[in-house]
Amino acid sequence: MIQTSKSLAEILRVRREKLAELIDFPAILWSGSPSPRNFAANLFRHRPSSHFLYFAGLPLENAVIRLEGGKLQLFMDNPAPSSALWHGEMPSRDGIAENIGADEAYPMVELESHLQDAATIAVQDAASWTQQSQLLDRWVLPQRAPENIDLELAKAIVELRITHDEAALAEIRKAIAATVEAHKAGMAATSTAKTEAQVRAAMESVIMAHNMTTSYNSIVTVHGEILHNEHYENSLEPNDLLLADVGAETPGGWAGDITRTTPVSGKFSSTQRDIYDIVLAAHDACIDKISPGVEYEDIHLCACKVIAQGLLDLGILQGNVEELVDVDAHALFFPHGIGHLLGLDVHDMEDLGDLAGYEPQRERSSRFGLGYLRLNRPLRQGMVVTIEPGFYQVPAIVNNTQNRESFAKYVNWERLSQFGDVRGIRIEDDVLVTENGSEVLSIDLPTQGDHVEGLTI
């Protein structure tokens, strides 16, 4: 839950009032409902809609809130008497309403009579978005961009959530602190672990001990070239690099997101260290550029140029930096964007497509080197973004015959083969945009190669 000097009800009231300044129609937000696996009683932990969480503050399930003119109405049923047998005494609707500062509280059966002229945002579980569509008598689907009045609500929510208030930042700092501790535990476990799964267990046990969960499926892999690898069966060999992309999530839904790449042996090989230092140079240069008003795309291009220059210095790339980036030669090894928004979701508000990530009137590029950029806006004070450059030898890219022919002028493929022990390296930190620059919220987890080596021994 949100814990600051202000009460939860006061924090939520301010958020509602700010929303009321942006829209003149009611908003209805569903928490969503848990989805069973195989049989009805086999329910996994429910993660409510982040838009609901932002205004309701509590991880409720099967609940709806109505926001209008700064007022909050809560719709949910009281727990069935029999639920106390399985779940213990649960808070009542009225008790929850008082906690979050709701003006009124009703059973779900009364929701339908309060929907006139209301906008909403689709939730992800099928049962809830089906209910949304039926009650509002229009399609409300998560795979569609919002339309009409729903679009206006989405724009208003983006405007509120794209920068973080004091309460949000307090929660994000907690998530990041637990994430840092988890990574240190993972690094310490690497020297004795036999498999990726054992390192993952060391990391996630720390997160669990903080009464948190992971903010996404952990990536703990010796195959760092697989960007979202979620398999953990590989053994750890002395010459391997272990890429760990793991983040904690607070009970209120706020996320951390950090990546480190460490040598299993405790010592980088010369080729591994060469590439690691290039990625680190890009990481540091990007963070140095962060300040209000700076275009995030320019930060991404900064990483591209630093990586291209580093690979040029190693003899892997050939030519000049500007041309290499213009033709996307760097993207053979750094195909993704430099980062994304971080908040109530690890990729904050991406359920709205590019509405949050992209400034109005901007669209994704069709270029190989820019098409995966998740954020294309000028930075604002109060934003939290990730900075995560990387180097990857993705077989589908670097072994592609067409790529080898098309980039023959720019890539020394024979020289690249001498770096075969570098499958993937990524270094990721979480950064707050401040009034005059930035604050690295994950600063307590070292990035320098010598320090990383020290943490694995």
RAWOSUL-V775618 format. One record per pair of residues at least 4 apart in sequence whose ideal C-beta (glycine too) atoms are under 8 Angstrom apart, sorted by the first residue. I is the first residue (numbers start at 0). J is the second residue. D is the distance in Angstrom with one decimal. If there is no record, write none. Layout:
((I;J;D) (I;J;D))
This chain:
((0;7;6.6) (0;56;7.0) (0;57;6.8) (0;250;6.1) (0;251;5.4) (1;7;5.5) (1;10;5.9) (1;56;5.8) (1;166;4.9) (1;169;7.3) (1;170;6.0) (1;251;5.5) (2;169;6.9) (3;10;6.9) (3;165;6.0) (3;166;4.8) (3;169;5.1) (5;9;4.6) (5;10;5.2) (5;165;7.6) (5;166;6.7) (6;10;7.1) (7;11;6.3) (7;56;5.0) (7;57;7.9) (7;98;6.4) (7;99;6.3) (7;100;7.5) (8;12;6.2) (8;97;7.9) (8;98;6.9) (8;99;6.0) (8;100;3.1) (9;13;6.7) (9;100;7.3) (10;14;6.7) (10;56;7.1) (10;164;7.3) (10;166;4.5) (11;15;6.3) (11;54;6.2) (11;55;7.1) (11;56;5.2) (11;71;7.2) (11;99;5.7) (11;100;5.6) (12;16;6.3) (12;69;7.2) (12;71;8.0) (12;100;5.3) (13;17;6.4) (13;164;7.4) (14;18;6.6) (14;53;6.6) (14;54;5.8) (14;159;6.7) (14;164;7.4) (15;19;6.4) (15;54;6.3) (15;66;5.6) (15;69;4.9) (15;70;7.2) (15;71;5.8) (16;20;6.9) (16;69;4.3) (17;21;7.1) (17;159;5.7) (18;22;6.4) (18;26;7.0) (18;54;7.3) (18;66;6.1) (18;69;7.8) (18;155;6.1) (18;156;7.4) (18;159;6.2) (19;66;7.6) (19;67;7.5) (19;68;5.3) (19;69;4.4) (21;155;3.9) (21;158;6.2) (21;159;7.4) (22;26;6.7) (22;118;7.5) (22;151;6.3) (22;152;6.2) (22;155;5.0) (24;67;7.6) (24;116;5.5) (24;117;6.9) (24;118;6.0) (24;148;6.3) (24;151;7.7) (24;152;7.8) (25;65;5.9) (25;66;6.6) (25;67;4.0) (25;113;7.8) (25;115;7.9) (25;116;6.5) (25;117;4.4) (25;118;7.4) (26;65;7.2) (26;66;4.5) (26;67;7.2) (26;117;6.5) (26;118;5.4) (26;119;7.0) (26;152;5.3) (27;63;6.3) (27;64;7.5) (27;65;5.3) (27;66;7.9) (27;113;7.7) (27;114;6.3) (27;117;4.4) (27;118;7.2) (27;119;4.8) (27;135;7.8) (28;48;6.7) (28;50;5.4) (28;51;4.6) (28;54;6.4) (28;55;7.6) (28;63;6.9) (28;64;5.3) (28;66;7.2) (28;119;6.6) (28;120;6.5) (29;48;6.2) (29;51;6.4) (29;62;7.7) (29;63;5.3) (29;119;7.1) (29;122;4.9) (29;127;5.0) (29;130;7.4) (29;131;6.1) (30;47;4.1) (30;48;6.0) (30;51;4.6) (30;52;7.9) (30;55;7.0) (30;58;8.0) (30;59;4.9) (30;60;5.8) (30;61;6.8) (30;62;4.4) (30;63;7.0) (30;64;8.0) (30;122;7.6) (30;127;8.0) (31;45;7.0) (31;46;7.8) (31;47;5.6) (31;48;5.2) (31;51;7.4) (31;60;7.0) (31;122;4.2) (31;123;6.7) (31;124;4.9) (31;127;4.7) (32;45;7.0) (32;60;5.7) (32;61;5.0) (32;124;5.8) (32;126;5.4) (32;127;5.4) (33;42;4.4) (33;43;6.5) (33;44;7.6) (33;45;3.9) (33;60;5.8) (33;124;7.8) (34;42;7.4) (34;43;7.1) (34;124;5.4) (34;125;7.8) (34;126;7.5) (35;39;5.1) (35;40;7.1) (35;41;5.4) (35;42;5.4) (36;41;5.0) (36;42;7.9) (36;43;6.6) (37;41;5.6) (44;212;7.1) (45;58;7.3) (45;60;4.4) (46;58;7.4) (46;252;7.1) (47;51;5.1) (47;52;5.3) (47;55;7.7) (47;58;5.3) (47;59;6.2) (47;60;6.7) (47;62;7.9) (47;252;7.2) (48;52;6.8) (48;120;7.2) (48;122;4.6) (48;123;7.3) (49;53;6.4) (49;252;6.0) (49;342;7.9) (49;343;3.9) (49;344;5.2) (49;347;7.7) (49;348;7.4) (49;350;7.5) (50;54;7.2) (50;120;5.0) (50;156;5.8) (51;55;5.3) (51;59;7.7) (51;62;7.6) (51;64;6.5) (51;122;7.7) (52;56;6.9) (52;57;7.8) (52;58;6.7) (52;251;6.5) (52;252;4.6) (52;343;5.9) (53;156;7.5) (53;159;7.5) (53;160;6.1) (53;343;6.1) (54;64;6.1) (54;66;6.2) (54;71;7.3) (55;59;6.4) (55;62;7.3) (55;64;5.3) (55;73;7.7) (55;99;5.8) (56;99;5.3) (56;251;6.8) (57;95;6.6) (57;98;7.0) (57;99;6.2) (57;251;7.8) (58;250;6.4) (58;251;6.9) (58;252;6.7) (59;75;6.5) (59;95;6.9) (61;75;6.4) (61;76;7.2) (61;107;7.4) (62;73;6.8) (62;74;6.7) (62;75;3.9) (63;73;7.8) (63;74;4.2) (63;75;7.1) (63;107;7.2) (63;110;5.7) (64;71;6.0) (64;72;6.8) (64;73;5.8) (64;74;7.3) (64;101;7.6) (65;71;7.3) (65;72;4.2) (65;74;7.0) (65;113;5.6) (65;117;7.0) (66;70;7.2) (66;71;6.0) (66;72;8.0) (70;102;4.8) (71;99;7.0) (71;100;6.5) (71;101;4.6) (71;102;5.8) (72;101;6.4) (72;102;6.4) (72;103;4.7) (72;104;7.3) (72;105;6.8) (72;113;6.7) (73;92;6.8) (73;95;6.7) (73;96;4.8) (73;99;7.1) (73;101;4.2) (73;103;7.3) (73;104;4.5) (73;105;7.3) (74;104;7.7) (74;105;5.2) (74;106;7.2) (74;107;5.4) (74;109;6.8) (74;110;4.6) (74;113;7.6) (75;92;5.5) (75;95;7.3) (75;104;7.7) (75;106;7.6) (75;107;6.3) (76;92;7.1) (76;106;5.4) (76;107;5.2) (77;91;5.5) (77;92;5.2) (77;106;7.5) (78;82;4.4) (78;83;7.4) (78;86;7.5) (78;89;4.1) (78;91;7.8) (81;85;7.7) (82;86;5.1) (82;89;6.2) (83;87;6.2) (83;88;5.6) (83;89;7.1) (90;94;4.5) (90;95;5.3) (90;98;7.7) (91;95;7.1) (92;96;6.2) (92;104;5.0) (92;106;7.3) (93;97;6.5) (93;104;5.7) (94;98;6.5) (95;99;6.4) (95;101;7.7) (95;104;7.5) (96;101;3.8) (96;103;7.5) (96;104;3.7) (97;101;7.5) (105;109;4.2) (105;110;7.2) (105;113;7.7) (109;113;6.9) (110;114;6.9) (110;134;7.0) (111;134;5.8) (113;117;7.6) (114;134;5.8) (114;135;6.1) (116;148;7.7) (117;135;7.1) (118;148;4.2) (118;149;5.0) (118;151;6.5) (118;152;3.8) (119;131;5.8) (119;135;6.5) (119;139;6.0) (119;149;6.0) (119;152;7.0) (120;145;6.8) (120;149;6.7) (120;152;6.5) (120;153;6.0) (120;156;7.0) (120;350;7.6) (120;351;7.5) (121;128;5.0) (121;131;6.5) (121;139;4.9) (121;140;5.8) (121;141;4.3) (121;143;7.5) (121;145;7.6) (121;350;7.5) (122;127;4.5) (122;128;5.6) (122;131;7.1) (122;141;7.0) (123;127;8.0) (123;128;7.5) (123;141;5.3) (123;350;7.0) (124;128;7.1) (125;129;6.0) (126;130;6.5) (127;131;6.4) (128;132;6.4) (128;139;5.7) (128;140;6.1) (128;141;6.0) (129;133;6.3) (130;134;6.0) (131;135;5.9) (131;139;4.2) (132;136;7.8) (132;137;6.6) (132;138;5.6) (132;139;4.8) (132;140;7.3) (135;139;6.2) (138;143;6.9) (139;149;7.0) (141;350;6.4) (144;150;7.5) (144;351;7.5) (144;352;5.2) (144;354;7.0) (145;149;4.0) (145;150;4.3) (145;152;7.2) (145;153;4.4) (145;351;6.9) (145;354;7.4) (146;150;5.5) (147;151;7.6) (148;152;6.7) (149;153;6.3) (150;154;6.4) (151;155;6.5) (152;156;6.3) (153;157;6.4) (153;351;5.3) (153;354;5.8) (154;158;6.5) (154;354;7.0) (155;159;6.7) (156;160;5.8) (156;348;7.7) (157;161;5.6) (157;348;6.2) (157;351;6.7) (157;354;5.9) (157;355;4.7) (160;342;6.3) (160;343;7.1) (160;347;7.0) (160;348;6.1) (160;355;7.5) (161;340;6.9) (161;348;7.6) (161;355;6.3) (161;376;7.9) (161;379;6.9) (161;382;6.4) (162;379;5.4) (162;380;6.9) (162;381;3.2) (162;382;5.5) (163;167;3.8) (163;168;5.0) (163;171;6.8) (163;342;6.3) (163;381;5.2) (163;382;7.5) (163;383;6.1) (164;168;7.2) (164;381;7.8) (165;169;6.4) (166;170;6.7) (167;171;6.2) (167;253;6.7) (167;342;6.6) (167;343;7.8) (168;172;6.2) (168;381;7.9) (168;383;7.6) (168;431;7.1) (169;173;6.8) (170;174;6.5) (170;249;5.1) (170;251;5.7) (170;253;3.7) (171;175;6.2) (171;253;5.1) (171;254;7.3) (171;255;7.1) (171;341;7.1) (171;342;6.9) (171;383;6.0) (171;429;7.5) (171;440;6.9) (172;176;6.2) (172;440;6.2) (173;177;6.6) (173;249;5.5) (173;253;7.3) (174;178;6.2) (174;211;6.9) (174;214;6.9) (174;246;7.1) (174;247;4.9) (174;248;6.1) (174;249;5.1) (174;253;5.1) (174;254;5.6) (174;255;3.8) (175;179;6.3) (175;247;7.7) (175;255;4.1) (175;257;7.3) (175;429;5.5) (175;440;4.9) (175;441;5.3) (176;180;6.7) (176;255;7.9) (176;443;7.6) (177;181;6.3) (177;205;6.9) (177;206;5.7) (177;209;4.3) (177;211;5.5) (177;247;4.0) (177;255;6.8) (178;182;6.5) (178;206;7.5) (178;245;6.8) (178;246;5.2) (178;247;4.5) (178;255;3.6) (178;256;7.3) (178;257;5.0) (178;441;7.0) (179;183;6.6) (179;255;7.9) (179;257;6.8) (179;441;5.9) (179;443;4.9) (179;444;4.5) (180;184;6.5) (180;205;5.2) (180;209;7.7) (181;185;6.4) (181;202;4.3) (181;203;7.1) (181;205;4.2) (181;206;5.2) (181;245;5.9) (181;247;6.4) (182;186;6.4) (182;202;6.7) (182;243;6.4) (182;245;6.6) (182;257;5.8) (182;259;5.6) (182;444;5.4) (183;187;6.4) (183;444;6.9) (183;454;6.3) (184;188;6.3) (184;201;4.9) (184;202;5.8) (184;204;7.5) (184;205;4.8) (185;189;6.7) (185;198;5.0) (185;199;7.6) (185;201;5.4) (185;202;4.0) (185;219;7.1) (185;243;5.3) (185;245;7.1) (186;243;8.0) (186;259;7.1) (186;261;5.5) (186;451;7.4) (186;454;4.1) (186;455;5.0) (187;201;7.4) (187;454;6.8) (187;455;7.4) (188;192;5.1) (188;197;6.6) (188;198;5.3) (188;201;3.8) (188;202;7.9) (189;198;5.7) (189;235;7.0) (189;241;5.9) (189;261;6.0) (189;263;5.9) (189;265;8.0) (189;455;5.0) (190;263;7.9) (190;265;6.0) (190;455;5.9) (190;456;6.2) (192;197;3.9) (192;198;4.9) (192;201;7.3) (192;235;5.8) (193;197;6.1) (193;234;6.1) (193;235;6.4) (194;198;7.7) (194;231;6.8) (194;232;6.6) (194;233;6.6) (194;234;5.6) (194;235;6.5) (195;199;6.2) (195;219;5.0) (195;220;5.7) (195;221;6.5) (195;230;7.9) (195;231;4.2) (195;232;7.1) (195;233;5.2) (195;235;6.9) (195;241;7.2) (196;200;6.3) (196;219;7.8) (196;231;4.0) (196;232;6.7) (197;201;6.7) (198;202;6.5) (198;219;5.3) (198;235;7.6) (198;241;6.6) (198;243;6.9) (199;203;6.0) (199;217;5.5) (199;219;4.2) (199;231;5.3) (199;245;7.7) (200;204;6.0) (201;205;7.3) (202;206;7.0) (202;217;6.8) (202;219;6.9) (202;243;6.7) (202;245;5.2) (203;207;6.2) (203;213;6.3) (203;217;6.3) (203;245;7.4) (204;208;6.3) (205;209;6.9) (206;211;5.0) (206;212;6.8) (206;213;6.1) (206;245;7.8) (206;247;4.5) (207;211;7.1) (207;212;7.5) (209;247;6.7) (210;250;6.5) (211;247;4.6) (211;248;5.8) (211;249;5.7) (211;250;6.9) (212;247;7.5) (212;248;5.2) (213;217;5.6) (213;245;6.7) (213;246;6.4) (213;247;6.7) (213;248;6.4) (214;246;4.1) (214;247;6.3) (214;248;3.8) (214;254;3.7) (214;255;6.3) (214;256;6.5) (214;344;7.7) (214;345;4.5) (215;246;6.2) (215;254;7.8) (215;256;7.5) (215;345;4.8) (216;227;7.9) (216;229;4.7) (217;229;7.5) (217;243;7.6) (217;244;7.3) (217;245;4.6) (218;227;6.3) (218;228;5.6) (218;229;6.6) (218;242;6.7) (218;243;7.0) (218;244;3.8) (218;245;7.0) (218;258;7.7) (219;231;6.0) (219;241;7.0) (219;242;7.6) (219;243;4.9) (219;244;7.8) (219;245;6.7) (220;225;6.6) (220;228;4.2) (220;230;7.3) (220;231;7.4) (220;233;6.9) (220;241;7.2) (220;242;5.6) (221;233;5.2) (221;235;6.5) (221;236;7.4) (221;239;4.3) (221;240;6.8) (221;241;5.8) (221;242;7.7) (221;263;7.4) (221;422;7.2) (222;228;5.5) (222;233;6.8) (222;422;5.9) (222;423;7.0) (223;228;7.7) (223;240;6.2) (223;241;8.0) (223;242;3.5) (223;260;6.4) (223;389;7.9) (223;391;6.6) (223;422;5.2) (223;423;2.4) (223;424;6.3) (223;425;6.7) (224;391;4.5) (224;392;5.4) (224;393;4.9) (224;394;7.2) (224;422;4.5) (224;423;4.2) (225;393;7.9) (225;423;7.5) (226;335;6.5) (226;391;7.1) (226;423;7.9) (235;239;5.8) (235;241;6.6) (235;263;4.8) (236;263;6.6) (237;263;5.9) (237;264;4.3) (238;263;7.5) (238;264;6.8) (238;268;6.8) (238;420;5.6) (239;262;7.7) (239;263;4.5) (240;260;5.4) (240;261;7.0) (240;262;6.0) (240;263;7.1) (240;267;7.9) (240;271;6.1) (240;420;7.7) (240;421;6.9) (240;422;6.7) (240;423;7.3) (240;424;6.5) (241;260;7.0) (241;261;5.4) (241;262;7.8) (241;263;5.6) (242;258;6.8) (242;259;7.8) (242;260;4.7) (242;423;5.5) (242;424;7.0) (242;425;5.9) (243;258;6.7) (243;259;5.8) (243;260;7.6) (243;261;7.4) (244;256;7.7) (244;257;7.6) (244;258;4.1) (244;425;6.7) (244;427;6.8) (245;257;6.9) (245;258;7.9) (246;254;5.7) (246;255;4.4) (246;256;4.1) (246;257;6.3) (246;345;5.8) (247;254;7.6) (247;255;4.9) (248;252;6.3) (248;253;6.8) (248;254;5.1) (248;255;7.5) (248;345;7.8) (249;253;4.7) (252;343;5.0) (252;344;7.8) (253;342;6.8) (253;343;6.0) (254;341;6.0) (254;342;6.9) (254;343;7.0) (254;344;6.3) (254;345;4.5) (254;347;7.8) (255;341;7.8) (255;429;6.3) (255;441;7.4) (256;341;5.7) (256;345;5.0) (256;385;5.6) (256;427;6.6) (256;429;6.0) (257;427;5.7) (257;428;6.5) (257;429;6.7) (257;441;5.2) (257;444;6.2) (258;387;5.9) (258;425;4.6) (258;426;6.4) (258;427;3.5) (259;426;6.6) (259;427;7.8) (259;444;6.7) (259;446;7.5) (259;451;6.5) (260;275;6.9) (260;278;8.0) (260;423;7.4) (260;424;4.5) (260;425;6.0) (260;426;6.6) (260;451;7.8) (261;451;5.5) (261;452;7.7) (261;454;7.2) (261;455;5.0) (262;266;5.6) (262;267;4.8) (262;268;7.6) (262;271;6.5) (262;451;7.9) (262;452;6.5) (262;455;6.5) (263;455;7.6) (265;452;5.9) (265;455;4.7) (265;456;4.5) (266;452;5.8) (267;271;4.2) (267;272;3.9) (267;275;6.0) (267;448;6.1) (267;452;6.7) (268;272;6.9) (268;420;5.7) (269;273;6.5) (270;274;6.8) (270;417;6.6) (270;418;4.8) (270;420;5.9) (270;421;6.1) (271;275;6.0) (271;420;6.0) (271;421;5.5) (271;424;7.7) (272;276;6.2) (272;448;5.8) (273;277;7.0) (273;313;6.0) (273;418;7.7) (274;278;6.5) (274;309;8.0) (274;313;7.9) (274;390;5.1) (274;418;6.4) (274;421;4.8) (274;424;5.7) (275;279;6.2) (275;424;5.6) (275;426;8.0) (275;448;5.5) (276;280;6.2) (276;309;7.6) (276;448;6.4) (277;281;6.7) (277;305;7.3) (277;306;6.0) (277;309;3.2) (277;310;6.8) (277;313;7.6) (277;390;6.7) (278;282;6.3) (278;306;7.2) (278;388;5.4) (278;389;6.1) (278;390;5.4) (278;424;5.1) (278;425;7.1) (278;426;5.4) (279;283;6.3) (279;426;5.9) (279;446;5.9) (279;447;7.2) (279;448;7.0) (280;284;6.2) (280;305;5.3) (280;309;6.3) (281;285;6.3) (281;301;7.5) (281;302;4.2) (281;305;4.0) (281;306;5.2) (281;309;7.6) (281;388;4.0) (282;286;6.6) (282;302;7.7) (282;386;6.0) (282;387;7.8) (282;388;5.4) (282;426;4.7) (282;428;7.1) (282;446;6.6) (283;287;6.3) (283;446;7.8) (284;288;6.8) (284;301;5.5) (284;302;7.2) (284;305;5.1) (285;289;7.2) (285;298;5.0) (285;299;7.9) (285;301;5.5) (285;302;5.2) (285;337;6.1) (285;386;4.8) (285;388;6.8) (286;386;5.5) (286;428;7.1) (286;430;6.0) (286;437;6.3) (286;439;6.3) (288;293;5.9) (288;297;7.1) (288;298;5.3) (288;301;5.7) (289;293;6.4) (289;298;6.7) (289;378;6.4) (289;384;7.4) (289;386;7.6) (289;430;5.8) (289;432;6.1) (289;436;6.7) (289;437;3.9) (290;378;6.8) (290;432;7.1) (290;435;6.8) (290;436;5.0) (290;437;6.7) (291;377;7.8) (291;378;5.8) (291;379;5.8) (291;380;4.9) (291;432;6.0) (291;434;7.1) (291;435;7.9) (292;377;5.5) (292;378;6.7) (293;297;6.3) (293;298;6.6) (293;377;6.7) (293;378;5.2) (294;298;7.4) (294;375;7.8) (294;376;7.6) (294;377;5.4) (294;378;7.7) (295;299;6.6) (295;337;7.6) (295;338;8.0) (295;372;7.9) (295;374;4.7) (295;375;6.1) (295;376;5.8) (295;377;7.4) (295;378;6.1) (295;384;7.0) (296;300;6.4) (296;369;7.5) (296;372;6.4) (296;375;5.2) (297;301;6.4) (298;302;7.0) (298;337;5.8) (298;386;7.5) (299;303;6.6) (299;336;5.8) (299;337;4.0) (299;369;7.6) (299;372;5.7) (300;304;6.3) (300;324;6.8) (301;305;6.4) (302;306;6.1) (302;333;7.1) (302;337;4.9) (302;388;4.4) (303;307;6.1) (303;324;4.8) (303;329;4.9) (303;330;7.6) (303;333;6.7) (303;368;6.4) (304;308;6.2) (304;320;5.4) (304;321;7.8) (304;324;5.7) (304;329;8.0) (305;309;6.3) (305;388;7.7) (306;310;6.3) (306;329;5.3) (306;332;7.0) (306;333;5.3) (306;388;6.5) (306;390;6.8) (307;311;6.1) (307;316;6.1) (307;320;4.9) (307;323;4.4) (307;324;5.5) (307;328;7.0) (307;329;4.3) (308;312;6.4) (308;320;5.1) (309;313;6.6) (310;315;4.3) (310;316;4.3) (310;329;7.2) (310;332;6.9) (311;315;7.6) (311;316;4.7) (311;317;7.2) (311;318;7.3) (311;319;7.9) (311;320;6.5) (311;323;7.0) (313;414;7.4) (313;418;8.0) (314;411;5.8) (314;414;4.7) (315;410;6.8) (315;411;6.0) (315;414;5.4) (315;415;5.2) (315;418;7.2) (316;323;5.6) (316;328;6.0) (316;329;7.4) (316;409;5.9) (316;410;6.2) (316;411;7.4) (317;408;7.1) (317;409;5.7) (317;410;7.1) (317;411;5.8) (318;322;5.2) (318;323;5.3) (318;328;7.5) (318;408;7.2) (318;409;5.4) (319;323;6.8) (320;324;6.4) (321;325;6.2) (322;326;6.3) (322;409;8.0) (323;328;4.4) (323;329;5.9) (323;409;6.0) (324;328;7.5) (324;329;5.7) (324;368;7.0) (326;406;7.7) (326;409;6.6) (327;331;7.7) (327;366;6.1) (327;367;4.4) (327;368;3.7) (328;406;5.6) (328;409;4.2) (328;410;6.6) (329;333;5.5) (329;368;6.6) (330;334;5.1) (330;367;4.9) (330;368;3.8) (331;396;5.7) (331;397;6.2) (331;402;6.5) (331;406;6.4) (331;410;6.8) (332;390;5.1) (332;391;6.1) (332;392;7.1) (332;397;7.7) (333;368;8.0) (333;388;6.5) (333;389;5.9) (333;390;6.3) (333;391;7.3) (334;367;7.1) (334;368;7.7) (334;371;6.4) (334;391;7.2) (334;393;7.1) (334;396;6.8) (335;371;4.7) (335;389;7.1) (336;369;7.9) (336;371;5.0) (336;372;3.8) (336;373;5.1) (336;374;7.1) (337;372;7.4) (337;386;6.1) (337;387;6.6) (337;388;6.2) (338;373;7.2) (338;374;6.7) (338;384;5.4) (338;385;3.6) (338;386;5.2) (338;387;5.1) (338;427;7.4) (339;345;8.0) (339;346;5.0) (339;347;7.2) (339;349;7.5) (339;356;7.0) (339;373;4.1) (339;374;5.5) (339;384;6.9) (339;385;5.6) (340;346;7.1) (340;347;3.9) (340;348;6.6) (340;355;6.5) (340;356;6.5) (340;373;7.6) (340;374;5.9) (340;382;6.9) (340;383;7.2) (340;384;6.1) (341;345;6.6) (341;347;5.8) (341;383;4.6) (341;384;6.4) (341;385;5.6) (341;429;5.6) (342;347;3.8) (342;348;7.5) (342;383;6.3) (343;347;6.2) (344;348;6.7) (344;349;6.8) (344;350;7.6) (346;373;6.6) (347;355;6.8) (348;354;7.5) (348;355;3.6) (348;356;7.6) (349;355;7.0) (349;356;6.9) (349;373;7.1) (351;355;5.3) (353;357;4.2) (353;362;7.5) (353;363;6.4) (353;375;8.0) (356;373;5.1) (356;374;4.7) (356;375;6.5) (356;376;7.1) (357;361;4.6) (357;362;7.0) (357;363;7.3) (357;374;7.7) (357;375;4.8) (357;376;6.8) (358;375;6.3) (358;376;4.5) (358;377;7.1) (361;375;5.4) (361;376;8.0) (363;369;7.6) (363;370;6.0) (363;372;7.2) (363;375;7.8) (364;369;3.7) (364;370;5.6) (364;372;7.2) (365;370;6.2) (366;370;6.0) (374;384;6.6) (378;382;5.7) (378;384;7.2) (378;432;4.8) (379;432;6.3) (380;432;5.5) (380;433;6.3) (380;434;5.4) (381;431;7.7) (381;432;6.6) (382;431;7.5) (382;432;4.5) (383;429;6.1) (383;430;6.9) (383;431;5.2) (383;432;7.5) (383;440;7.0) (384;429;7.7) (384;430;5.6) (384;432;7.0) (385;427;5.7) (385;428;7.1) (385;429;5.8) (385;430;7.2) (386;427;6.8) (386;428;5.6) (386;430;5.7) (387;425;5.7) (387;426;6.9) (387;427;3.4) (387;428;7.7) (388;425;7.3) (388;426;6.7) (389;423;6.7) (389;424;6.0) (389;425;3.7) (389;426;7.5) (390;421;6.8) (390;423;7.1) (390;424;5.0) (391;422;7.3) (391;423;4.4) (391;424;7.7) (391;425;8.0) (392;397;5.2) (392;415;7.7) (392;418;7.6) (392;419;7.8) (392;421;6.6) (392;422;5.8) (392;423;7.2) (393;397;6.3) (394;398;4.9) (395;399;6.4) (396;402;6.2) (397;402;7.1) (397;403;7.9) (397;415;7.2) (398;403;7.6) (399;403;6.7) (400;404;6.4) (401;405;5.9) (402;406;5.8) (403;407;6.5) (403;410;7.7) (403;412;6.3) (406;410;4.8) (407;412;7.8) (410;415;6.6) (411;415;6.5) (412;416;6.8) (413;417;7.8) (414;418;8.0) (426;446;5.6) (428;439;5.4) (428;440;7.6) (428;441;4.6) (428;442;7.6) (428;444;7.7) (428;446;7.2) (429;439;7.5) (429;440;4.6) (429;441;4.9) (430;437;5.1) (430;438;7.0) (430;439;5.5) (430;440;6.7) (431;437;6.4) (431;438;4.5) (431;440;5.6) (432;437;5.8) (433;437;5.8) (433;438;5.4) (438;442;7.9) (445;450;3.5) (445;451;6.1) (445;454;6.8) (446;450;7.4) (446;451;7.0) (447;451;6.8) (448;452;6.4) (449;453;6.6) (450;454;6.7) (451;455;6.9) (452;456;7.0))
